[in-house]
Amino acid sequence: MENTDSNDLVLWDDLSVVGQYATQGEAHDHGLVILAMGEACWVSVAEEGGKFHLHAEPAAAERVSHELEIYAGEQDDQRRLKSRPEPVDPFHFSAGWDIFLIWMSCLLAVFYFQGQDPHLTDRAASSSIGLISRHEWWRPFTALFLHADVQHLTGNLLSGAVFGTLVSRSIGPLRGWLLILCCGTLGNIFTSLLTYPGQFESIGASTAVFGALGILTGLGFSTSLRLRSRTSWAKVAAPVMAGFVLLGWLGGGSPGSNTDVLGHVLGFGSGLVSGMIVGEMRQKLAKAPVLSMV
């Protein structure tokens, strides 16, 4: 391969231009393809525009052009592969089974004391009148530990085992369970605010469980938003759509049941917003420069 300019004794009219490139290095890279074919090639500088032309013998021009097209396609494929986001493992932490067991023990203990003290449920249930009129601030939180019967308790324990451990693996066990309980409490507060001045009471950990589902949905949506330039909006919205499907499937309740659907929705909504905030904060912390002291 030879580098030449307009003053070199080369009959350019007798050669065919098989490529035009912005840099000399790029022209040389494509020239290596021609040399690998056993053909000669030359690189010249265009008189205008500063481009680099790659020349070959006219007899081999068609075959050379075909090989250069194949090479260009392979290069494009490699660039696309490099531009794809690395697979993201959302589960960086332990499942936090120890904290789950503490939460489960609390639910079982409170359920036992409910049987011993019939008035415990009345004093600790989430109540719109109790919270707003009587300022009994503890009710939205304590209601998360009360249950109507064994079936109610078992269902929430099983759901909490699934969604709670997934949140733990995503953002850490202690942080995850604190956020789950906060979202459940917020769900009960919002329910009381929306139903007041009517008398509305509810019990159960399901508001917190759906808060956990919302947290997972928010984290997934936050991750999808960061990749929106590389994927379609349908894929970006997929985590939210999946979350709403699960909410409708698990949280809707059967006709005639005494299910706190509003609490489920508001717990999920609190978790959704919280998960998005945590996801964005985690991304900003990951991008923040690390300062070292000398």
N, C-alpha and C positions, 0 to 999 in steps of 0.2 A: 504494500500500500504506500502510495507516495503523496506527499503534500506539495501542492504547486500553487502558483498564482498566475496572473495573466501574462507575465513575462517569460514563463517557462516555455521551452520548445515542445509543447504538447498540442496536437491538433484536436482541439476540443470538439470541433464539428464532427470528427470521426468517432466520438464516444457518445454514449447515452447517459443522461442523468437519471439515476435510479432512486435518488433520495435527496431531500433537502432538510437540514437540521440547524437548530439554533446555536449549538456549540460544537467545537472541534472534537471534543471528547465523545459526544453522541454520534457524530459522523464516523469516528474511528470504531466505536462499538459495533455499528452496523456494518462497517467495512470488514470486520473480523468474520462476519457471517459469510461474506462473499469469498474471503480468502479460504474459509473452511470448505467451500464448495470447489476449491481449486481454480478459481477465476481471479484475474487481476482487477484491481480497482484503484481509483485515484480520488483525492479530496482536493477541492478548490474552493477559494473564497469568492462569493458572488460580488460583483462590482457594486451593487446597491443592496442595502438592507443588512449587510453583515452576516448573511447566512452562509452555511457551508454545504457545498454540493458534493454528492457522492456519484462518481462516474464508473461505468463498466463498459466492457466490449459490447457493441450492438448485438452480436450474435448470441450473447448470453443474457441480454437485458431482460427478456421476458421471464426466464427462469430465475434470475437474480431477484427481480421485483416480487415474484411469488414467494420466494424464501424470506425476503424482508418483511412481507405482509404477515407471514406466519410468525416470524420473530417478534414483530410489533404486537401481535395478538397475545403472545405468551407474556410479553412484558406488561401489557395491560392487565392480564389475569393476575400476575404477581402483585401489581400495585393494588388491585382490588382486595386481594387477600390480606395485604398488609394494612389496608385502611379499615378492615372489619374490626369491630370492637372485640377485645379479648373476652372470652367467656367469664361471666361474673358469678362467683360463688357467694350468694347472699348470706350464707350461714357461717359466720366467723367464730361463733362462741359456743359454749356448751349448752346443752338442753336445759340445764337448771332444774334437774329433778329434785334436788334437795329443797329448793324454794317451793316447787310445786307441792311437795309432801307437807311443807309447813302450811301452805294455803289449804290443802285438803284437810289437814288435821284441824285447822280453825273452823272450816265448814262443818266437819263432823261434830266437833265439840259444841258449837253453837246450836246445831240441830238437836243434840242431846239436851242442852239446857232449855230449848224451846219446849221440849216435852215435859220438863220439870217445872217450868214457869209459863203458864198459858198467857200471861200478860207481856212477856218479853217481845213477842211479835208486834203487839200494839205500840209498845214504847220505841221500837227501833226500826219499824218499817218506813220506807220512803213515803212521805205524805205531803201533798201540796199545802194543805192547811197547816200541818205541823211545822213545815219549813218556813213558810212565808208569814202566816198569821201568828204562830207561837214562837217563831225564831229558834226552832229545834234543829240547829245546824248539822248535827251528827247524822240525821236520818238518811240522807242520800248515800252516805258511806256504809253505815251499819246495815242497811237493807241488803247490801251485796252478800252478806253472810247468812241471811235467813232463807229458809225454804219451806214450801207448803207440805211436802211429803217426800217419801224416799225416792219416788220416780223423778220428781223435780230435782232433787239433790244429785241423783246419779247422772242424769242427763247433763247437768252443768259441770260435774266433775269430769266426765268423759270429753266434753267439748273443750273444757279448760286444759285438759291434758294435751289435746291436739294443738289448739291455737296458741295456748300459753307457751308451750315449749318451742313452737316455731318463732314466736316473738323473741323468746330468750336467745335462741340461736342467731337471730338477726341482729339484735342490739345489745345483748347481754342479759343474763338472768335477773339480776337485781334491778337494773334500769328498766328492763322489760316489764316485770311484774308491778313495779311502782307505777309505770305508765298505764298499764292495763287497769289497775284500780282507780287511777285518776280519771281515765276515760269513762269507766263505769259510773263513778261518782258524778261526773259532769253530765252524763246521760240522764241520771236521775234528777239532777238539778234542773236541767232544761225541760224535762217532762213535767216537773212540778210547776215551772214557770208558765208553760203552755196550757196546762189544765186548770190552773188557778183562775177564778175563785171556786171552781168545782172541787169536790172532795175526791181526790185520786190517791190511792195507795197501791204500793207494789213491793214485792220482795223477790229476792233471787239474784244469783251471780251472773245470770244470763246477760245483763246489761254490760258487765265487764267482759264477758266472753265475746260478745259482739264488738266491744271496743277493741279486743285483741285482733279480731278479723279485720276491723277497719285499719288498725296499725299496719298489718301486713299488706293490705291493699294500698295504703298511702306510701309505704316504702317501695312497693313495686312500681307505682305510678311515678314516683320521684326518679327512680332509675330509668324508666322508659322515657321520661322527659329529657334526660341528659343525652339520650340517643336519638332524639327526634329528627336530627339532620340526616341520620343514616337509615331511617326506617319510616314506614308509613304511619299516619295518625291512627289508623285502625289498630296497629300493634301497640302504639303508645297508650291508647285507651283500654287495651285488653285487660290489664290488671283491675281497673275500676269496674269494668263490665263483669268480670269474673266475681269480684267482691259483691256486687249487687245481686248477682244470680244466687250466690250462697246465702246472702242476707234474706232474699225472698224465699229460698228453699227451706232454710233452717229457722228463720225468725218470724215467718208469717203467722204460724199457728193454724190450727184447724178450725173450721167454722164452729162457733159456739163455745170455743175454749176460752179460758181466762188468761190468755197470753198478753203480756205487755208489749204489743207490737211497737208502740211509740217509743218505749224505752229501748227496744232493740235497735230501732232506726237511729235514735239520737246517740246511743252508745257507739254504734258503727260510725256515725258521722263524726263524733269526737275523736275516735281512733283514726279515721281517714285523714283528718286535718293534722292530727299529732304525728302520724306516720310520715306525711309529706314534709312537715317541719323538721323532724329528726333526720329524714333522708337528705334534705338540703343542707342542714347543719353539718352532717357527716361528710358531705361532698366538699363543703367549704374548708373544713378542717383538714381534709386530705390534700387540698391544694395549697394550704397555708405553708409558708416557708418555715423550716426548722431552724431555730436560732441556737447557736452553740456558744458557750462561754470559754474564752481562752484564758 
